[in-house]
Amino acid sequence: MSDAFDLFVIGGGSAGVRAARFAANFGAKVAVAESRYLGGTCVNVGCVPKKMLVYGAHFHEDFEQAAGYGWSLGEKPVFDWSTLIQNKNREIARLNGIYRKLLVDAGVKVLDGHARLLDAKTVQVGAETFSAKHILICTGGWPQIPEIPGKEHAISSNEAFFLKELPRRVIVVGGGYIAVEFASIFHGLGAKTTQLYRGDLFLREFDIGVREHLRDELLRKKLDLRFNTDITAIEKRADGTLVAKLKDGGSIETDCVFFATGRRPMLDNLGLENTKVELDERGHVKVNAEFETSEPSILALGDVIGRVQLTPVALAEGMAVARRLFRPAEYRPLDYTMIPTAVFSLPNIGTVGLSEDAAKKAGHKVKIFESRFRPMKLTLTDVQERTLMKLVVDADSDRVLGVHMVGPEAGEIVQGLAVALKAGATKRVFDETIGVHPTAAEEFVTLRTATR
């Protein structure tokens, strides 16, 4: 058997790298095993490259709006997919190197290979075996494509980042944030895009005002949205055209079918059967409040435990585990309330706190403050896009329970307001805060009259 470690981390994504780095900084002997790419989903096939594609798609709108400010672009701008993907790949490779350097500089042993549990304190990587006092599972998630005839002709987010060329026609299937974002990306880059969702309206966990406002703006942009429908089969013709068969008996011809219909915990060949680790009804690793599994020496966190599947949450969980194990004086239990998030659709969504419906279900008597307006940047253009800003306020305590926005840079604006909500800000605090003028953000501190 090779070296013994205080902490052996399986998975080099956001959660694993954070836990490993800080555990090593706290004096622990740490190893990380990663079989694919350092940085995990977020850096390689998730939020980072996705945001780059969103930036690329947004230039289409920027070019259109520039004319109102006196810019003449001459001939119609031409987009080259391969240039975007090559530049994206180069940046991701740079980030992979940075992640490796962060680990190595912290004194972490990096093992490039698939890790498998032999028992509760032993891990095998290739031909080597390692013992560890603590083992941390951070293997993340993996996209799922439904078991339908012709599923082999479809792609997921993993493949979308490496397409050789931009499809002329795309069907995006799903109603979560990944589906909404990629529908905006493909549409913005010039593909004829259809988004299908089996429910009445996408983004079901978000505030209803946000969902309806985004739907209306996407329809205004001529994105083909189809609700209460789904694909039952995919056929491929001899010329390469795909035909998506719909549950209502109709069909759509396309060049690409992209499924964003959920992710599963990545536990393949992990060796959990050699331990007492239990899974919940959804197949995620079952853990307690301190991220311990039913096997005392094995912990798990990040997407694999299925709580709040966001990169910043995984980072916070990794930090919490490192502190509890190796710097207990600094340990603080993780608070999952008031977690801000963004959806990088076009336009963006930014949100923190409770939706209107969630606040009512929690027993709050609420006041709603809402504003819809055309951003100042668009007033010299023909673009009619409108921004939504919404506050959900407890009518009895005056505390702001939720902040929601649909519009340019929504994530950037809501991040700052998340600090206020975390601190327990009331509507009076918002009202007494001086706005930055002229900005869209100032609308949040000038909402004076409840709309209902």
C-alpha positions in Angstrom: 0.0 0.0 0.0 1.2 3.5 -0.8 1.0 6.7 1.3 -1.5 7.2 4.1 -3.4 10.5 4.0 -5.4 12.5 6.4 -7.9 13.3 3.6 -8.3 11.6 0.3 -10.6 13.5 -2.1 -12.3 11.7 -5.0 -13.1 14.3 -7.6 -11.2 17.5 -8.6 -14.2 19.8 -9.2 -15.1 23.0 -7.3 -16.0 21.2 -4.0 -13.1 18.8 -4.0 -10.4 21.3 -4.9 -11.6 23.8 -2.3 -11.7 21.1 0.4 -8.3 19.7 -0.5 -6.6 23.1 -0.8 -7.7 24.4 2.6 -7.3 21.1 4.4 -3.7 21.1 3.2 -3.3 24.7 4.3 -4.6 23.7 7.7 -1.7 21.1 7.9 -3.4 17.9 6.7 -1.8 15.4 4.3 -4.1 15.5 1.3 -4.5 13.7 -2.0 -7.0 14.4 -4.9 -7.8 11.9 -7.6 -9.4 13.1 -10.8 -10.1 11.0 -13.9 -11.2 13.7 -16.3 -10.4 17.3 -15.8 -9.5 19.5 -12.9 -12.2 22.1 -12.2 -15.1 19.7 -12.7 -18.3 20.5 -14.5 -18.3 24.2 -13.8 -14.9 25.0 -15.4 -15.0 22.5 -18.2 -18.6 21.9 -19.4 -20.6 24.2 -17.2 -20.9 27.7 -15.9 -17.5 29.0 -17.2 -17.7 28.0 -20.9 -21.4 28.6 -20.8 -20.9 32.2 -19.8 -18.4 32.6 -22.6 -21.0 31.4 -25.1 -23.6 33.7 -23.6 -21.2 36.6 -24.1 -20.8 35.5 -27.7 -24.5 35.3 -28.3 -25.1 38.8 -26.7 -22.9 40.5 -29.3 -25.7 39.9 -31.8 -27.9 42.3 -29.8 -25.1 44.7 -29.2 -24.5 45.1 -32.9 -28.2 45.8 -33.5 -28.3 48.4 -30.8 -25.1 50.2 -31.8 -26.8 51.9 -34.8 -28.9 53.9 -32.4 -25.7 55.4 -31.0 -24.3 56.4 -34.3 -22.2 53.3 -35.1 -22.3 52.0 -38.6 -21.0 48.5 -38.9 -21.1 48.3 -42.7 -21.8 44.8 -43.9 -23.7 42.4 -41.7 -21.5 40.9 -39.0 -20.4 37.4 -39.6 -20.1 34.9 -36.7 -17.6 32.0 -36.8 -18.4 29.2 -34.3 -15.0 27.5 -34.6 -13.2 30.7 -33.5 -15.4 30.9 -30.4 -14.9 27.3 -29.5 -11.1 27.4 -30.0 -10.7 30.4 -27.9 -13.0 28.9 -25.2 -10.9 25.7 -25.2 -7.7 27.7 -24.8 -9.1 29.5 -21.8 -10.4 26.3 -20.2 -7.0 24.7 -20.6 -5.4 27.7 -18.9 -7.9 27.3 -16.0 -7.1 23.6 -15.7 -3.5 24.5 -15.2 -4.3 27.1 -12.6 -6.3 24.5 -10.6 -3.5 22.1 -10.7 -1.0 24.7 -9.6 -3.3 25.7 -6.7 -3.3 22.2 -5.5 0.4 21.5 -6.0 1.4 24.8 -4.3 -0.8 23.9 -1.3 1.1 20.6 -1.0 -1.7 18.3 -2.3 -0.8 15.1 -4.1 -2.7 15.1 -7.5 -3.5 11.7 -8.9 -4.7 11.5 -12.5 -6.9 8.5 -12.6 -10.2 6.9 -11.6 -10.5 6.3 -7.8 -12.4 3.3 -6.5 -13.2 2.6 -2.9 -11.9 -0.8 -1.6 -13.3 -0.3 1.9 -14.1 2.6 4.2 -10.5 3.8 4.5 -8.8 2.5 1.3 -8.8 3.9 -2.2 -7.4 2.4 -5.4 -6.2 4.5 -8.2 -4.8 2.5 -11.1 -2.3 0.0 -9.7 -1.8 1.9 -6.5 -3.8 1.8 -3.2 -3.9 4.5 -0.6 -5.2 4.5 3.0 -6.9 7.6 4.4 -8.3 8.7 7.8 -11.1 10.6 5.9 -12.3 10.0 2.3 -14.3 12.8 0.6 -16.6 12.0 -2.3 -17.0 15.0 -4.7 -17.7 13.3 -8.0 -20.4 15.6 -9.2 -23.2 15.0 -11.7 -23.6 13.8 -15.2 -26.3 14.8 -17.8 -29.1 12.4 -18.6 -30.9 11.8 -21.9 -34.3 10.1 -21.6 -34.6 6.5 -22.8 -36.4 7.1 -26.0 -36.0 5.6 -29.5 -33.2 7.4 -31.3 -31.6 8.9 -28.1 -28.2 8.2 -29.6 -28.8 11.0 -32.1 -29.2 13.6 -29.3 -26.6 15.5 -27.4 -26.3 16.9 -23.9 -24.5 19.9 -22.5 -21.2 17.9 -22.4 -21.2 17.6 -26.2 -22.7 21.1 -26.9 -19.4 22.8 -26.0 -17.5 20.8 -28.6 -19.7 20.8 -31.6 -17.7 21.2 -34.8 -20.0 23.7 -36.2 -23.1 25.7 -35.2 -26.2 23.8 -36.2 -28.6 25.6 -38.5 -31.6 24.3 -36.6 -31.7 23.3 -32.9 -34.3 21.8 -30.6 -33.6 22.4 -26.9 -35.6 20.0 -24.6 -36.1 21.0 -21.0 -37.3 23.7 -18.7 -34.5 24.2 -16.2 -31.8 26.9 -16.3 -29.5 24.9 -18.6 -32.2 24.5 -21.2 -33.2 28.2 -21.0 -29.6 29.3 -21.2 -28.7 27.2 -24.2 -31.9 28.2 -26.0 -30.7 31.8 -25.7 -27.2 30.9 -26.8 -28.2 29.0 -29.9 -30.8 31.6 -30.8 -28.5 34.5 -30.2 -25.8 33.0 -32.3 -28.1 32.6 -35.3 -29.5 29.1 -35.1 -33.2 28.6 -35.7 -34.1 27.5 -32.2 -37.1 25.7 -30.7 -37.4 25.0 -26.9 -39.7 22.3 -25.8 -40.9 21.8 -22.2 -43.3 19.2 -20.9 -44.8 21.6 -18.3 -46.9 24.7 -18.5 -43.9 27.1 -18.0 -40.2 26.7 -17.6 -38.1 27.5 -14.4 -40.7 26.1 -12.0 -38.7 26.9 -8.9 -38.5 30.6 -9.7 -40.9 33.4 -9.0 -43.9 33.3 -11.3 -43.4 37.0 -12.3 -39.8 36.2 -13.4 -40.9 33.1 -15.4 -43.7 34.9 -17.2 -41.6 38.0 -17.9 -38.8 35.9 -19.4 -41.2 33.9 -21.5 -42.6 37.1 -22.9 -39.2 38.6 -23.7 -38.0 35.4 -25.4 -41.2 35.3 -27.5 -40.5 39.0 -28.4 -37.1 37.9 -29.6 -38.8 35.3 -31.9 -37.5 32.3 -30.0 -39.9 29.4 -30.7 -41.2 28.3 -27.3 -43.5 25.2 -27.0 -44.9 24.2 -23.6 -46.8 21.1 -22.6 -45.0 19.0 -25.2 -42.2 16.5 -25.4 -40.2 14.3 -27.7 -41.1 10.7 -27.9 -38.6 9.5 -30.5 -35.8 10.8 -32.8 -35.3 9.6 -36.4 -32.3 10.3 -38.5 -32.7 10.5 -42.3 -30.1 9.6 -44.9 -29.1 13.2 -45.5 -28.4 13.7 -41.7 -31.6 15.6 -40.9 -33.1 14.6 -37.6 -36.9 14.3 -37.1 -38.2 14.8 -33.6 -41.5 13.0 -33.0 -43.7 14.8 -30.5 -46.2 13.4 -28.0 -49.0 15.3 -29.7 -48.4 13.4 -33.0 -46.5 16.2 -34.7 -42.9 16.4 -35.7 -40.0 18.9 -36.2 -37.1 18.7 -38.6 -33.8 19.8 -37.1 -30.1 19.4 -37.3 -29.5 19.0 -33.5 -31.5 17.8 -30.5 -30.1 19.0 -27.2 -31.5 17.5 -24.0 -31.2 19.4 -20.8 -33.6 17.3 -18.8 -31.7 16.6 -15.6 -28.5 15.3 -14.2 -27.7 12.2 -12.1 -25.0 11.8 -9.4 -21.8 10.4 -10.9 -21.1 7.3 -8.9 -20.1 4.9 -11.7 -17.6 2.2 -10.6 -16.9 4.1 -7.4 -17.0 1.0 -5.2 -19.7 2.1 -2.8 -20.8 -1.5 -2.5 -17.6 -2.1 -0.6 -18.8 0.4 2.1 -21.8 1.2 4.2 -22.5 4.4 2.3 -26.3 4.7 1.6 -28.1 6.5 -1.3 -31.4 8.4 -1.0 -34.4 7.8 -3.1 -33.0 10.0 -6.0 -29.7 8.1 -6.0 -27.7 10.8 -4.3 -25.3 10.1 -1.5 -27.1 10.4 1.8 -25.3 12.6 4.3 -26.1 14.4 7.6 -25.7 18.1 8.4 -21.9 17.7 8.7 -21.7 15.9 5.3 -21.0 12.5 6.9 -22.3 9.4 5.2 -23.5 6.3 7.0 -19.8 5.2 6.9 -18.1 7.4 9.6 -14.9 7.8 7.7 -16.5 8.8 4.4 -18.0 12.2 3.6 -19.6 13.6 0.5 -20.6 17.0 -0.8 -21.4 19.0 -3.9 -23.7 17.9 -6.6 -23.4 14.3 -5.6 -25.5 14.9 -2.5 -28.2 16.7 -4.4 -28.9 19.6 -2.1 -28.3 23.0 -3.8 -26.4 22.2 -7.0 -24.5 25.5 -7.5 -20.8 26.0 -7.7 -20.6 28.6 -4.9 -22.5 26.3 -2.6 -20.1 23.4 -3.4 -17.2 25.8 -2.6 -18.8 26.7 0.7 -19.4 23.0 1.5 -15.8 22.2 0.8 -14.6 24.9 3.1 -17.0 23.8 5.8 -15.6 20.2 5.7 -12.0 21.3 5.7 -12.6 23.6 8.7 -14.6 21.0 10.7 -12.0 18.3 10.2 -8.8 20.2 10.5 -9.5 23.7 11.9 -12.5 23.1 14.2 -12.2 26.4 16.0 -13.1 28.2 12.7 -15.9 25.8 11.8 -19.4 27.2 11.1 -22.4 25.1 10.0 -23.4 26.0 6.4 -26.5 28.2 6.1 -28.5 27.3 3.0 -30.9 30.3 3.2 -30.6 33.4 1.1 -28.5 31.8 -1.6 -28.4 34.1 -4.7 -28.4 32.6 -8.1 -28.5 33.7 -11.8 -29.8 32.3 -15.0 -27.7 33.6 -17.9 -30.5 33.6 -20.4 -30.9 36.6 -22.7 -32.1 38.6 -20.8 -30.5 37.5 -17.6 -32.3 36.5 -14.4 -30.9 37.3 -10.9 -32.7 36.2 -7.7 -32.2 35.8 -4.0 -34.6 34.8 -1.2 -38.2 33.7 -1.4 -40.4 33.9 -4.4 -43.9 35.4 -3.9 -45.5 31.9 -3.8 -42.9 30.5 -1.5 -43.3 33.4 0.9 -47.1 32.9 1.1 -46.7 29.2 1.6 -44.3 29.9 4.5 -47.1 31.9 6.1 -45.9 35.4 5.4 -48.4 38.2 4.7 -46.6 39.9 1.8 -46.4 43.2 0.0 -45.2 43.1 -3.6 -43.2 46.0 -5.1 -42.7 45.6 -8.8 -41.4 47.7 -11.7 -41.2 47.0 -15.4 -39.3 49.5 -17.6 -37.3 49.8 -20.8 -33.6 50.1 -19.9 -32.0 53.5 -20.6 -29.5 51.9 -23.0 -32.3 50.9 -25.3 -34.1 54.3 -25.5 -32.0 55.3 -28.5 -32.8 52.0 -30.3 -35.9 50.3 -31.7 -35.5 47.4 -29.2 -38.6 47.1 -26.9 -37.1 44.7 -24.3 -38.2 45.5 -20.8 -36.6 44.8 -17.4 -38.5 43.4 -14.4 -37.5 44.2 -10.8 -39.5 42.8 -7.9 -39.3 42.9 -4.1 -41.2 40.4 -1.9 -41.6 42.0 1.6 -43.1 40.7 4.8 -46.0 43.0 5.6 -45.7 42.6 9.4 -41.9 42.9 9.9 -41.1 44.9 6.8 -38.2 42.5 6.1 -37.3 42.0 2.5 -37.9 38.3 1.8 -36.9 38.1 -1.9 -35.3 40.1 -4.7 -35.9 39.2 -8.3 -34.8 40.7 -11.6 -34.9 39.9 -15.3 -32.7 42.2 -17.4 -29.2 43.1 -18.3 -26.5 42.2 -15.7 -29.2 40.9 -13.3 -26.7 38.6 -11.6 -24.2 41.4 -11.0 -26.9 43.6 -9.4 -28.5 40.9 -7.3 -25.2 39.7 -5.8 -24.9 43.0 -3.9 -28.4 42.9 -2.7 -27.9 39.4 -1.4 -25.6 40.8 1.2 -28.4 43.1 2.4 -30.9 40.3 2.6 -28.4 38.1 4.4 -28.1 40.9 6.9 -31.9 41.1 7.4 -32.5 44.4 5.6 -36.0 45.8 5.8 -37.9 47.7 3.1 -37.2 50.9 5.1 -33.5 50.2 4.7 -33.9 49.9 1.0 -36.0 53.1 0.9 -33.3 55.1 2.9 -30.5 53.9 0.7 -29.3 56.5 -1.9 -29.4 55.1 -5.4 -26.6 55.4 -8.0 -28.0 57.5 -10.8 -28.6 56.9 -13.7 -28.6 53.1 -13.3 -31.1 50.3 -13.5 -30.0 49.1 -10.1 -31.3 52.2 -8.4 -34.8 51.1 -9.2 -34.5 48.6 -6.3 -34.2 51.5 -3.8 -36.8 53.7 -5.3 -39.7 51.3 -5.3 -42.1 53.2 -3.0 -45.6 52.0 -3.7 -46.7 48.4 -3.3 -48.2 47.0 -6.5 -50.3 44.5 -4.5 
